[in-house]
Amino acid sequence: MVTFREALRQPLIKVGLLMLFLALILSLIAMISYPGNYNTHGVLSPGNYALNTSFDEKYYVRNRTLIMHSENASVIIYHDRNLTSHVFSNDTFILKLYSIPQITVECGKVNYTYSMSGTRYPYSALSIPAFILMIVGSAFAMMGYIRFMGEIKGGGNEGA
């Protein structure tokens, strides 16, 4: 009967398992996340606006909410491949968004509040070396296992 300790005498199996363990650690580190929120507000005059921020570059944004209020204005909003137009007459317009909105204010002034929440994965780049270590470690462990089984079979024939 062959034990696991005897199999670990094969250097390729040791190196392969070590690489697989390191790949596991790196992939767990790559999954660390930090939540974040962003809020801004202001007044939009007639013209074209895109509400993109550095928050979009650093975070995976889950929720976006655009709240607009005006007494008398006309607005066209392009979001999520949809075109939405709204004519304000002293009312508030709320949109749940999934992409960066592009706003065209045709006339009047519009007060807006734009809020986002998301998650940041600062160590996600570690998933690439973890994947490479996983592939190479699996190959090394498999080659070591094949070599070890050959040694066992070869050793068994010599005794017969």
MIMIRO-372419 format. One record per residue (C-alpha): residue number from 1; residue in three letters; x, y, z negated. Coordinates in steps of 0.001 Angstrom, whole numbers, always signed. Layout:
residues N
<zavo i="NUM" aa="ala" east="X" north="Y" up="Z"/>
...
***
This chain:
residues 160
<zavo i="1" aa="met" east="+0" north="+0" up="+0"/>
<zavo i="2" aa="val" east="+1388" north="+3380" up="+1043"/>
<zavo i="3" aa="thr" east="+844" north="+6348" up="-1267"/>
<zavo i="4" aa="phe" east="+507" north="+10027" up="-514"/>
<zavo i="5" aa="arg" east="+3832" north="+10705" up="-2252"/>
<zavo i="6" aa="glu" east="+5578" north="+8353" up="+132"/>
<zavo i="7" aa="ala" east="+3970" north="+10153" up="+3074"/>
<zavo i="8" aa="leu" east="+5251" north="+13494" up="+1731"/>
<zavo i="9" aa="arg" east="+8807" north="+12250" up="+2123"/>
<zavo i="10" aa="gln" east="+8340" north="+12893" up="+5822"/>
<zavo i="11" aa="pro" east="+9595" north="+16505" up="+6346"/>
<zavo i="12" aa="leu" east="+7147" north="+17278" up="+9163"/>
<zavo i="13" aa="ile" east="+4180" north="+16365" up="+6978"/>
<zavo i="14" aa="lys" east="+5500" north="+18604" up="+4170"/>
<zavo i="15" aa="val" east="+6063" north="+21548" up="+6507"/>
<zavo i="16" aa="gly" east="+2679" north="+21026" up="+8214"/>
<zavo i="17" aa="leu" east="+774" north="+20940" up="+4929"/>
<zavo i="18" aa="leu" east="+2657" north="+23995" up="+3671"/>
<zavo i="19" aa="met" east="+1724" north="+25875" up="+6861"/>
<zavo i="20" aa="leu" east="-1914" north="+24833" up="+6471"/>
<zavo i="21" aa="phe" east="-1904" north="+26039" up="+2857"/>
<zavo i="22" aa="leu" east="-390" north="+29391" up="+3905"/>
<zavo i="23" aa="ala" east="-2992" north="+29688" up="+6681"/>
<zavo i="24" aa="leu" east="-5736" north="+29147" up="+4113"/>
<zavo i="25" aa="ile" east="-4303" north="+31837" up="+1814"/>
<zavo i="26" aa="leu" east="-3903" north="+34338" up="+4681"/>
<zavo i="27" aa="ser" east="-7440" north="+33719" up="+5925"/>
<zavo i="28" aa="leu" east="-8850" north="+34268" up="+2429"/>
<zavo i="29" aa="ile" east="-6931" north="+37550" up="+2149"/>
<zavo i="30" aa="ala" east="-8222" north="+38604" up="+5590"/>
<zavo i="31" aa="met" east="-11792" north="+38212" up="+4321"/>
<zavo i="32" aa="ile" east="-11399" north="+40833" up="+1563"/>
<zavo i="33" aa="ser" east="-13929" north="+43605" up="+2168"/>
<zavo i="34" aa="tyr" east="-14683" north="+47031" up="+741"/>
<zavo i="35" aa="pro" east="-18089" north="+48724" up="+1049"/>
<zavo i="36" aa="gly" east="-18347" north="+52373" up="+1976"/>
<zavo i="37" aa="asn" east="-20897" north="+55120" up="+2555"/>
<zavo i="38" aa="tyr" east="-20832" north="+58271" up="+4641"/>
<zavo i="39" aa="asn" east="-23216" north="+61237" up="+4586"/>
<zavo i="40" aa="thr" east="-23209" north="+64472" up="+6522"/>
<zavo i="41" aa="his" east="-25715" north="+67203" up="+7241"/>
<zavo i="42" aa="gly" east="-25922" north="+70373" up="+9228"/>
<zavo i="43" aa="val" east="-27793" north="+72425" up="+11774"/>
<zavo i="44" aa="leu" east="-27819" north="+71704" up="+15509"/>
<zavo i="45" aa="ser" east="-28386" north="+74527" up="+17994"/>
<zavo i="46" aa="pro" east="-29258" north="+73959" up="+21650"/>
<zavo i="47" aa="gly" east="-26608" north="+71750" up="+23279"/>
<zavo i="48" aa="asn" east="-25253" north="+68192" up="+23399"/>
<zavo i="49" aa="tyr" east="-23866" north="+66392" up="+20343"/>
<zavo i="50" aa="ala" east="-22424" north="+62953" up="+19572"/>
<zavo i="51" aa="leu" east="-22452" north="+62053" up="+15890"/>
<zavo i="52" aa="asn" east="-19366" north="+59865" up="+15854"/>
<zavo i="53" aa="thr" east="-16950" north="+60030" up="+12956"/>
<zavo i="54" aa="ser" east="-13788" north="+58352" up="+11741"/>
<zavo i="55" aa="phe" east="-16067" north="+56220" up="+9552"/>
<zavo i="56" aa="asp" east="-17091" north="+54340" up="+12713"/>
<zavo i="57" aa="glu" east="-13455" north="+53463" up="+13424"/>
<zavo i="58" aa="lys" east="-12606" north="+52209" up="+9920"/>
<zavo i="59" aa="tyr" east="-15829" north="+50445" up="+8909"/>
<zavo i="60" aa="tyr" east="-18157" north="+47853" up="+10344"/>
<zavo i="61" aa="val" east="-21328" north="+49927" up="+10119"/>
<zavo i="62" aa="arg" east="-24456" north="+48051" up="+8997"/>
<zavo i="63" aa="asn" east="-26973" north="+50858" up="+8584"/>
<zavo i="64" aa="arg" east="-27342" north="+54271" up="+10169"/>
<zavo i="65" aa="thr" east="-30120" north="+56689" up="+9378"/>
<zavo i="66" aa="leu" east="-30743" north="+60002" up="+11098"/>
<zavo i="67" aa="ile" east="-33228" north="+62379" up="+9481"/>
<zavo i="68" aa="met" east="-34110" north="+65487" up="+11454"/>
<zavo i="69" aa="his" east="-36341" north="+68407" up="+10481"/>
<zavo i="70" aa="ser" east="-37325" north="+71535" up="+12353"/>
<zavo i="71" aa="glu" east="-40131" north="+74038" up="+12460"/>
<zavo i="72" aa="asn" east="-40097" north="+74364" up="+16232"/>
<zavo i="73" aa="ala" east="-37623" north="+72457" up="+18417"/>
<zavo i="74" aa="ser" east="-37372" north="+69889" up="+21187"/>
<zavo i="75" aa="val" east="-34829" north="+67061" up="+20930"/>
<zavo i="76" aa="ile" east="-33754" north="+64098" up="+23086"/>
<zavo i="77" aa="ile" east="-31826" north="+61310" up="+21336"/>
<zavo i="78" aa="tyr" east="-29989" north="+58525" up="+23161"/>
<zavo i="79" aa="his" east="-29364" north="+55576" up="+20851"/>
<zavo i="80" aa="asp" east="-29150" north="+51801" up="+21151"/>
<zavo i="81" aa="arg" east="-29744" north="+52061" up="+24936"/>
<zavo i="82" aa="asn" east="-33027" north="+53847" up="+24244"/>
<zavo i="83" aa="leu" east="-34070" north="+57382" up="+24993"/>
<zavo i="84" aa="thr" east="-36237" north="+59025" up="+22335"/>
<zavo i="85" aa="ser" east="-37657" north="+62511" up="+22638"/>
<zavo i="86" aa="his" east="-39403" north="+64446" up="+19903"/>
<zavo i="87" aa="val" east="-41008" north="+67853" up="+19739"/>
<zavo i="88" aa="phe" east="-40949" north="+69253" up="+16223"/>
<zavo i="89" aa="ser" east="-43746" north="+71318" up="+14799"/>
<zavo i="90" aa="asn" east="-42729" north="+71696" up="+11163"/>
<zavo i="91" aa="asp" east="-42205" north="+67970" up="+10648"/>
<zavo i="92" aa="thr" east="-39493" north="+65437" up="+9853"/>
<zavo i="93" aa="phe" east="-38322" north="+62662" up="+12170"/>
<zavo i="94" aa="ile" east="-36507" north="+59584" up="+10794"/>
<zavo i="95" aa="leu" east="-34574" north="+57100" up="+12969"/>
<zavo i="96" aa="lys" east="-32895" north="+53839" up="+11960"/>
<zavo i="97" aa="leu" east="-29968" north="+53421" up="+14347"/>
<zavo i="98" aa="tyr" east="-27563" north="+50656" up="+15368"/>
<zavo i="99" aa="ser" east="-25150" north="+52732" up="+17447"/>
<zavo i="100" aa="ile" east="-23719" north="+56247" up="+17558"/>
<zavo i="101" aa="pro" east="-26500" north="+58664" up="+18570"/>
<zavo i="102" aa="gln" east="-26105" north="+61267" up="+21268"/>
<zavo i="103" aa="ile" east="-28372" north="+64240" up="+20683"/>
<zavo i="104" aa="thr" east="-29494" north="+66918" up="+23086"/>
<zavo i="105" aa="val" east="-31262" north="+69880" up="+21502"/>
<zavo i="106" aa="glu" east="-33248" north="+71532" up="+24286"/>
<zavo i="107" aa="cys" east="-34593" north="+74449" up="+22287"/>
<zavo i="108" aa="gly" east="-34750" north="+75574" up="+18688"/>
<zavo i="109" aa="lys" east="-32587" north="+74643" up="+15729"/>
<zavo i="110" aa="val" east="-32690" north="+71268" up="+13989"/>
<zavo i="111" aa="asn" east="-31554" north="+70438" up="+10461"/>
<zavo i="112" aa="tyr" east="-30166" north="+66925" up="+10241"/>
<zavo i="113" aa="thr" east="-28876" north="+64436" up="+7691"/>
<zavo i="114" aa="tyr" east="-26858" north="+61507" up="+9018"/>
<zavo i="115" aa="ser" east="-25968" north="+58660" up="+6679"/>
<zavo i="116" aa="met" east="-24168" north="+55358" up="+7232"/>
<zavo i="117" aa="ser" east="-23148" north="+52403" up="+5134"/>
<zavo i="118" aa="gly" east="-20671" north="+49768" up="+6138"/>
<zavo i="119" aa="thr" east="-17909" north="+47381" up="+5244"/>
<zavo i="120" aa="arg" east="-14182" north="+47736" up="+5807"/>
<zavo i="121" aa="tyr" east="-11843" north="+44754" up="+6275"/>
<zavo i="122" aa="pro" east="-8356" north="+46240" up="+5858"/>
<zavo i="123" aa="tyr" east="-6506" north="+42915" up="+6039"/>
<zavo i="124" aa="ser" east="-8377" north="+41420" up="+8985"/>
<zavo i="125" aa="ala" east="-5207" north="+41429" up="+11118"/>
<zavo i="126" aa="leu" east="-3890" north="+38612" up="+8899"/>
<zavo i="127" aa="ser" east="-6400" north="+36275" up="+10531"/>
<zavo i="128" aa="ile" east="-4213" north="+36096" up="+13667"/>
<zavo i="129" aa="pro" east="-1089" north="+34708" up="+11945"/>
<zavo i="130" aa="ala" east="-3381" north="+32476" up="+9848"/>
<zavo i="131" aa="phe" east="-4821" north="+30984" up="+13037"/>
<zavo i="132" aa="ile" east="-1343" north="+30430" up="+14503"/>
<zavo i="133" aa="leu" east="-131" north="+28829" up="+11265"/>
<zavo i="134" aa="met" east="-3195" north="+26586" up="+11266"/>
<zavo i="135" aa="ile" east="-2525" north="+25348" up="+14817"/>
<zavo i="136" aa="val" east="+1218" north="+24823" up="+14285"/>
<zavo i="137" aa="gly" east="+734" north="+23312" up="+10804"/>
<zavo i="138" aa="ser" east="-1832" north="+20844" up="+12145"/>
<zavo i="139" aa="ala" east="+523" north="+19832" up="+14948"/>
<zavo i="140" aa="phe" east="+3453" north="+19375" up="+12541"/>
<zavo i="141" aa="ala" east="+1365" north="+17346" up="+10088"/>
<zavo i="142" aa="met" east="+64" north="+15149" up="+12899"/>
<zavo i="143" aa="met" east="+3555" north="+14591" up="+14349"/>
<zavo i="144" aa="gly" east="+4831" north="+13769" up="+10864"/>
<zavo i="145" aa="tyr" east="+1977" north="+11348" up="+10309"/>
<zavo i="146" aa="ile" east="+2684" north="+9575" up="+13609"/>
<zavo i="147" aa="arg" east="+6392" north="+9366" up="+12798"/>
<zavo i="148" aa="phe" east="+5612" north="+8108" up="+9273"/>
<zavo i="149" aa="met" east="+3265" north="+5413" up="+10597"/>
<zavo i="150" aa="gly" east="+5971" north="+4373" up="+13072"/>
<zavo i="151" aa="glu" east="+8465" north="+4021" up="+10225"/>
<zavo i="152" aa="ile" east="+6006" north="+1902" up="+8240"/>
<zavo i="153" aa="lys" east="+5272" north="-335" up="+11204"/>
<zavo i="154" aa="gly" east="+8973" north="-586" up="+12064"/>
<zavo i="155" aa="gly" east="+9856" north="-1359" up="+8451"/>
<zavo i="156" aa="gly" east="+7159" north="-4031" up="+8239"/>
<zavo i="157" aa="asn" east="+8511" north="-5874" up="+11300"/>
<zavo i="158" aa="glu" east="+12055" north="-5997" up="+9929"/>
<zavo i="159" aa="gly" east="+10914" north="-7873" up="+6803"/>
<zavo i="160" aa="ala" east="+9070" north="-10600" up="+8800"/>
***
